[in-house]
Amino acid sequence: MNSNKTEASNRKLPSRDPYVYVTYEIDYQHGYVAVIDPAEDRIIKRIQVGANPGAMAMDPDEKKLFVANTRIGSLSIIDTRSHSILNTVPVGNMSSNPARPVAVLVASNGKKAYVANYGDKNVTIIDSPTNKVLKNVDVGPGRPFALASNENSSYMYVACKVADGRDYVAAISIEDDSVHPYGSQFQLTFDTAHNPLVVHPEGYSLIALGKTGMLCFYDGDVQGEPTTSSLLDNTVSGVYLDNKLLFCTTENDRGYLKLFNDLYANWMGTIYGNSLPDIPSYKGQDKIRFSRTQVYIGVTIQPTSLPTGGLQIFNTTRAQTRFVPLTSVGDLAFFSDTKAYVGESRAIRPIDLTTANATALPAIEIGPTDSNPIAVKNIISGYRNQS
């Protein structure tokens, strides 16, 4: 990094966008976060955290990075200005069973961070200003694995997996931490490798994707009747844009994305919104993300019928698709509207979005090639409203 950059700019680049953060593990025991400067595509800092670090979240001001250490049941909180660890706190019930934190998300008001503990069947709530644990809340018989909310929602939504197949969603009140489970009366089936939850931009409707899709109205103290819709059947994960377009990935054997306009349910369970024409895609759809301005939707494609996997980039303003072939495909994050970053087994692959067809740039090796086994986990750059 250039030495003339001030300390204040260490938190963000001159563009005021955050750096790119990558969790990885060496020799199956030493966990780190790599800080990548996207202006130079090189690692500028390595921060040691706990064993098997995975999911990450940033606060809305992008001053803190929360890292879930899955194997040891803790959460590391990092100052993104100094890239130093502010605190590492235990999560879960501290019982004989490992908590296994697998998802983390910060409420849009920045006051609380939520950690989904798959092993303990609860959610740890962190007081973000003090970096301390507030409480653990029980979310029922299911194992929590994914989180979603937005600035207009009064709830943090938690997707929960149940062994008998009756998966459900728990809504945690951001105000008083009360828990409201919904959906167990339906045959919901969630894929725990993906986040099935999206929230309407105006905050009043939760949508749970899956083999059977569910919608439910939430507005302050008013909680509506959950309802299912065949429109959402065979979906996996999705993103809801501010312009009220909902993009959904579909199951592995389907080669298209589903698209909806202003899909929601009212308090009586009546469904509104339009189903728009499907977007051609590829089999093996995996992660779906949007860029900071929501101009681009990115979908990673795992190798199935193609010789290789890759990254599909969809321009939401021009309805145009580009595909970048990649030999290794992991997690996905956008930096601004100029680059996307795709995880590989030992590296991160920058994708230049400014070229006509989008271009895969040289990989950023996360560790020395002659070192012990390295496993790249997750990538993040900026605040998200989904884990």
C-alpha positions as CSV (number, residue, x, y, z in Angstrom):
1,M,0.0,0.0,0.0
2,N,1.2,3.6,-0.7
3,S,2.9,5.0,2.4
4,N,1.2,8.4,1.9
5,K,-2.3,7.1,2.7
6,T,-3.5,8.5,6.0
7,E,-4.5,6.4,8.9
8,A,-8.1,7.5,8.4
9,S,-8.1,6.1,4.9
10,N,-6.9,2.7,6.2
11,R,-10.6,1.9,7.0
12,K,-11.6,2.4,3.4
13,L,-10.1,3.1,0.0
14,P,-10.1,6.7,-1.5
15,S,-13.3,5.6,-3.2
16,R,-14.8,5.2,0.3
17,D,-15.6,1.6,-0.4
18,P,-14.3,-1.0,2.1
19,Y,-11.5,-3.4,1.4
20,V,-12.1,-7.1,0.5
21,Y,-11.9,-9.5,3.4
22,V,-11.3,-13.3,3.1
23,T,-11.5,-15.9,5.8
24,Y,-9.1,-18.9,5.4
25,E,-7.5,-21.6,7.5
26,I,-4.0,-23.1,7.4
27,D,-3.3,-26.7,8.3
28,Y,-6.9,-27.2,9.5
29,Q,-6.3,-25.3,12.7
30,H,-4.9,-21.7,12.3
31,G,-7.6,-19.3,11.2
32,Y,-7.0,-15.9,9.5
33,V,-8.6,-13.0,7.8
34,A,-6.8,-11.6,4.7
35,V,-7.3,-8.0,3.9
36,I,-7.1,-7.3,0.2
37,D,-6.6,-3.9,-1.4
38,P,-8.7,-4.1,-4.6
39,A,-6.9,-1.1,-6.1
40,E,-3.7,-3.2,-6.2
41,D,-5.2,-6.7,-5.8
42,R,-2.8,-7.7,-3.1
43,I,-3.0,-8.7,0.6
44,I,-2.0,-5.9,2.9
45,K,-2.8,-7.5,6.2
46,R,-3.3,-10.9,7.8
47,I,-5.3,-11.0,11.0
48,Q,-5.2,-14.2,13.1
49,V,-8.6,-15.2,14.4
50,G,-10.0,-18.5,15.7
51,A,-10.1,-22.0,14.2
52,N,-12.1,-22.6,11.1
53,P,-13.2,-19.0,10.5
54,G,-16.1,-18.8,8.0
55,A,-19.0,-16.4,7.9
56,M,-18.4,-12.7,8.1
57,A,-20.6,-9.5,8.4
58,M,-19.9,-5.8,8.5
59,D,-21.8,-3.2,10.4
60,P,-23.7,-0.6,8.4
61,D,-21.0,2.0,9.0
62,E,-18.5,-0.5,7.8
63,K,-16.3,0.2,10.8
64,K,-16.4,-3.3,12.2
65,L,-16.0,-6.8,10.8
66,F,-17.6,-9.7,12.6
67,V,-16.0,-13.2,12.0
68,A,-17.5,-16.5,13.1
69,N,-15.0,-19.0,14.3
70,T,-16.9,-22.2,13.7
71,R,-14.8,-24.9,15.3
72,I,-14.2,-23.1,18.6
73,G,-17.6,-21.4,19.0
74,S,-16.6,-17.8,19.1
75,L,-16.9,-14.5,17.3
76,S,-14.0,-12.2,16.5
77,I,-14.7,-8.5,16.2
78,I,-12.2,-6.5,14.1
79,D,-11.8,-2.7,13.8
80,T,-11.6,-2.0,10.0
81,R,-9.7,1.2,10.6
82,S,-6.7,-0.4,12.4
83,H,-7.4,-4.0,11.4
84,S,-6.9,-5.0,15.0
85,I,-9.1,-7.3,17.0
86,L,-11.4,-5.4,19.4
87,N,-12.8,-8.5,21.2
88,T,-13.4,-12.2,20.8
89,V,-16.5,-13.5,22.5
90,P,-17.9,-17.0,23.1
91,V,-21.2,-17.7,21.5
92,G,-23.9,-20.3,22.2
93,N,-24.6,-21.9,25.6
94,M,-21.0,-23.1,26.3
95,S,-22.4,-26.6,26.7
96,S,-20.6,-29.9,25.8
97,N,-22.0,-29.5,22.3
98,P,-20.1,-27.2,20.1
99,A,-22.0,-24.0,19.2
100,R,-20.9,-24.2,15.5
101,P,-21.7,-20.5,14.5
102,V,-22.4,-20.6,10.8
103,A,-23.9,-17.2,10.0
104,V,-23.6,-13.7,11.3
105,L,-25.5,-10.5,10.5
106,V,-25.7,-7.0,11.9
107,A,-29.1,-5.2,12.2
108,S,-29.4,-2.2,9.9
109,N,-29.5,0.2,12.9
110,G,-26.0,-1.1,13.8
111,K,-26.9,-1.8,17.4
112,K,-27.0,-5.6,17.5
113,A,-25.2,-8.4,15.7
114,Y,-26.8,-11.9,15.5
115,V,-24.9,-15.2,15.3
116,A,-26.7,-18.4,14.2
117,N,-25.4,-21.3,16.3
118,Y,-26.2,-24.4,14.3
119,G,-24.9,-26.8,17.0
120,D,-26.6,-25.1,20.0
121,K,-30.0,-24.4,18.2
122,N,-29.9,-20.8,19.3
123,V,-28.9,-17.3,18.3
124,T,-26.4,-15.2,20.2
125,I,-27.1,-11.5,20.2
126,I,-24.1,-9.2,20.5
127,D,-24.2,-5.5,21.6
128,S,-22.3,-3.9,18.8
129,P,-21.4,-0.6,20.5
130,T,-19.7,-2.5,23.4
131,N,-18.7,-5.7,21.5
132,K,-20.2,-7.9,24.3
133,V,-22.7,-10.7,24.4
134,L,-26.2,-9.5,25.3
135,K,-27.9,-12.9,25.4
136,N,-28.6,-16.2,23.7
137,V,-32.2,-16.8,22.4
138,D,-33.7,-20.2,21.8
139,V,-35.2,-20.5,18.3
140,G,-37.0,-23.8,18.8
141,P,-36.2,-27.3,17.7
142,G,-34.5,-26.4,14.5
143,R,-30.8,-25.6,13.8
144,P,-30.4,-21.9,12.7
145,F,-28.1,-21.5,9.7
146,A,-29.1,-18.3,7.8
147,L,-30.1,-14.7,8.6
148,A,-31.8,-11.8,6.8
149,S,-33.3,-8.4,7.6
150,N,-33.3,-4.9,6.2
151,E,-33.6,-1.2,7.3
152,N,-37.4,-1.2,7.1
153,S,-37.9,-4.5,9.0
154,S,-38.5,-4.7,12.7
155,Y,-37.2,-8.3,12.8
156,M,-34.1,-10.4,12.3
157,Y,-35.2,-13.5,10.4
158,V,-33.6,-16.9,11.0
159,A,-33.9,-20.0,8.8
160,C,-34.0,-23.2,10.9
161,K,-33.4,-26.8,9.7
162,V,-35.3,-29.7,11.3
163,A,-34.4,-33.3,10.9
164,D,-37.9,-34.4,10.0
165,G,-38.1,-32.0,7.1
166,R,-40.5,-29.4,8.6
167,D,-38.1,-26.5,8.4
168,Y,-39.3,-23.1,9.5
169,V,-38.4,-19.4,10.1
170,A,-37.9,-17.7,13.5
171,A,-38.5,-13.9,13.6
172,I,-36.5,-12.2,16.3
173,S,-37.8,-8.8,17.3
174,I,-34.9,-6.3,17.0
175,E,-36.5,-4.2,19.7
176,D,-37.2,-6.7,22.5
177,D,-35.5,-10.0,21.3
178,S,-38.8,-11.9,21.4
179,V,-39.0,-14.9,19.1
180,H,-41.9,-15.8,16.7
181,P,-41.6,-19.1,14.8
182,Y,-43.5,-19.5,11.5
183,G,-43.8,-22.0,8.7
184,S,-43.6,-25.4,10.6
185,Q,-47.2,-26.2,9.3
186,F,-45.8,-26.3,5.8
187,Q,-43.5,-28.7,4.1
188,L,-40.6,-26.3,3.9
189,T,-37.3,-27.8,2.9
190,F,-34.2,-25.6,3.1
191,D,-30.8,-26.2,1.6
192,T,-28.4,-25.3,4.4
193,A,-25.6,-24.4,2.0
194,H,-27.6,-21.3,0.9
195,N,-29.6,-18.5,2.5
196,P,-33.3,-19.1,1.6
197,L,-34.5,-15.8,3.1
198,V,-35.2,-12.5,1.5
199,V,-37.2,-9.5,2.8
200,H,-39.3,-7.1,0.8
201,P,-37.5,-3.7,0.5
202,E,-40.3,-2.0,2.4
203,G,-39.8,-4.5,5.2
204,Y,-43.3,-5.8,5.7
205,S,-43.0,-9.2,4.0
206,L,-40.7,-12.1,4.6
207,I,-40.1,-14.6,1.7
208,A,-38.6,-18.0,2.3
209,L,-37.5,-19.9,-0.8
210,G,-37.1,-23.6,-1.3
211,K,-38.9,-26.6,-2.8
212,T,-42.0,-25.0,-1.3
213,G,-41.9,-21.2,-1.0
214,M,-43.5,-19.3,1.9
215,L,-44.5,-15.6,2.3
216,C,-45.5,-13.9,5.6
217,F,-46.5,-10.4,6.5
218,Y,-44.7,-8.7,9.4
219,D,-45.2,-5.0,10.3
220,G,-44.4,-4.0,13.9
221,D,-46.8,-5.8,16.2
222,V,-48.9,-7.1,13.3
223,Q,-47.9,-10.6,12.1
224,G,-49.9,-12.0,9.3
225,E,-50.9,-15.5,8.3
226,P,-48.1,-17.3,6.5
227,T,-49.0,-18.7,3.1
228,T,-47.3,-20.8,0.4
229,S,-47.0,-20.2,-3.3
230,S,-46.1,-22.5,-6.2
231,L,-44.5,-19.4,-7.8
232,L,-41.5,-20.0,-5.5
233,D,-41.3,-23.7,-5.8
234,N,-37.9,-25.2,-6.6
235,T,-36.1,-21.9,-5.7
236,V,-32.9,-21.9,-3.6
237,S,-31.7,-18.4,-2.7
238,G,-32.3,-14.9,-3.9
239,V,-31.8,-11.1,-3.6
240,Y,-34.5,-8.5,-3.4
241,L,-33.4,-5.1,-4.9
242,D,-34.6,-1.7,-3.8
243,N,-36.5,-1.3,-7.1
244,K,-38.6,-4.3,-5.9
245,L,-37.2,-6.9,-8.4
246,L,-36.6,-10.3,-6.8
247,F,-34.0,-12.6,-8.4
248,C,-34.1,-16.2,-7.3
249,T,-31.6,-19.0,-8.1
250,T,-33.1,-22.4,-8.9
251,E,-32.3,-26.0,-8.1
252,N,-29.2,-27.7,-9.7
253,D,-31.1,-29.3,-12.6
254,R,-32.6,-26.0,-13.8
255,G,-30.9,-23.6,-16.1
256,Y,-32.7,-20.3,-15.4
257,L,-33.2,-17.6,-12.7
258,K,-36.7,-16.7,-11.6
259,L,-37.6,-13.1,-11.6
260,F,-40.5,-11.3,-9.8
261,N,-41.7,-7.7,-9.5
262,D,-42.9,-6.5,-6.1
263,L,-43.8,-9.9,-4.7
264,Y,-45.3,-9.8,-1.1
265,A,-48.1,-11.0,1.0
266,N,-50.5,-8.9,3.1
267,W,-51.6,-9.7,6.7
268,M,-54.4,-12.0,5.5
269,G,-52.0,-14.1,3.4
270,T,-53.1,-12.7,0.0
271,I,-50.1,-12.7,-2.4
272,Y,-49.4,-9.8,-4.7
273,G,-46.8,-9.2,-7.4
274,N,-45.9,-10.3,-10.9
275,S,-43.9,-13.2,-12.1
276,L,-41.6,-11.9,-15.0
277,P,-40.0,-14.0,-17.7
278,D,-37.2,-16.3,-16.5
279,I,-33.6,-15.3,-17.1
280,P,-31.5,-17.8,-18.9
281,S,-28.8,-19.2,-16.7
282,Y,-26.9,-22.4,-16.1
283,K,-27.2,-25.6,-14.1
284,G,-25.3,-25.6,-10.9
285,Q,-26.3,-22.1,-9.6
286,D,-24.7,-21.4,-6.2
287,K,-24.1,-18.0,-4.6
288,I,-26.1,-14.9,-5.6
289,R,-25.0,-11.4,-4.7
290,F,-25.6,-7.8,-6.0
291,S,-23.2,-5.0,-6.4
292,R,-23.2,-1.9,-4.2
293,T,-25.4,0.2,-6.6
294,Q,-27.4,-3.0,-7.5
295,V,-26.6,-2.6,-11.2
296,Y,-25.1,-6.0,-11.3
297,I,-26.3,-9.4,-10.1
298,G,-23.7,-12.1,-9.8
299,V,-24.4,-15.9,-9.7
300,T,-21.6,-18.4,-9.3
301,I,-22.0,-21.6,-11.4
302,Q,-20.6,-24.9,-10.1
303,P,-19.4,-27.3,-12.8
304,T,-22.2,-29.6,-13.9
305,S,-23.0,-29.8,-17.6
306,L,-20.3,-27.3,-18.4
307,P,-16.6,-28.2,-18.8
308,T,-15.9,-25.6,-16.1
309,G,-17.9,-23.5,-13.7
310,G,-17.9,-19.7,-13.7
311,L,-19.6,-16.5,-12.8
312,Q,-22.7,-15.1,-14.5
313,I,-23.0,-11.3,-14.4
314,F,-26.4,-9.9,-15.1
315,N,-26.8,-6.2,-15.8
316,T,-30.1,-5.1,-14.2
317,T,-30.4,-1.9,-16.2
318,R,-29.7,-3.4,-19.6
319,A,-31.0,-7.0,-19.0
320,Q,-27.7,-8.3,-20.4
321,T,-25.8,-11.4,-19.3
322,R,-22.0,-12.1,-19.3
323,F,-20.4,-15.4,-18.3
324,V,-16.8,-15.7,-17.1
325,P,-15.5,-19.4,-17.2
326,L,-13.6,-20.4,-14.0
327,T,-12.0,-23.7,-13.1
328,S,-12.6,-23.2,-9.3
329,V,-15.7,-21.5,-7.9
330,G,-16.3,-20.7,-4.2
331,D,-17.8,-17.7,-2.4
332,L,-18.6,-14.4,-4.1
333,A,-18.3,-10.7,-3.2
334,F,-18.6,-7.4,-5.2
335,F,-16.2,-4.5,-4.7
336,S,-18.1,-1.4,-6.0
337,D,-19.3,-1.8,-9.6
338,T,-15.8,-2.4,-11.0
339,K,-14.8,-5.8,-9.7
340,A,-16.2,-9.1,-8.4
341,Y,-14.2,-11.6,-6.3
342,V,-14.7,-15.3,-6.5
343,G,-13.1,-17.7,-4.1
344,E,-10.9,-20.6,-5.2
345,S,-9.5,-23.4,-3.1
346,R,-6.3,-21.5,-2.2
347,A,-6.8,-18.1,-3.9
348,I,-9.2,-15.3,-4.8
349,R,-10.0,-14.5,-8.4
350,P,-10.7,-10.9,-9.3
351,I,-13.2,-10.3,-12.1
352,D,-12.9,-7.0,-14.0
353,L,-16.4,-5.8,-14.7
354,T,-15.3,-2.8,-16.7
355,T,-14.4,-4.8,-19.9
356,A,-17.0,-5.7,-22.5
357,N,-17.1,-9.4,-21.6
358,A,-15.8,-9.2,-18.0
359,T,-12.3,-10.5,-17.6
360,A,-10.8,-12.9,-15.1
361,L,-7.6,-11.3,-13.7
362,P,-4.6,-13.1,-12.2
363,A,-5.5,-14.9,-8.9
364,I,-4.5,-13.5,-5.6
365,E,-2.8,-16.4,-3.7
366,I,-3.9,-16.4,-0.1
367,G,-0.9,-18.3,1.2
368,P,2.6,-19.4,-0.1
369,T,2.2,-22.3,-2.5
370,D,4.6,-24.4,-0.6
371,S,2.9,-24.0,2.8
372,N,0.7,-26.4,4.7
373,P,-2.9,-27.0,3.4
374,I,-4.9,-23.8,2.9
375,A,-8.6,-23.6,2.7
376,V,-10.3,-20.4,1.6
377,K,-13.7,-19.9,3.2
378,N,-15.8,-16.7,2.7
379,I,-15.4,-13.3,1.1
380,I,-17.1,-10.0,2.0
381,S,-16.8,-6.3,1.0
382,G,-19.3,-4.0,2.5
383,Y,-22.5,-4.3,4.5
384,R,-25.1,-6.9,3.6
385,N,-28.7,-7.5,4.7
386,Q,-28.3,-11.3,4.3
387,S,-25.9,-13.7,5.8
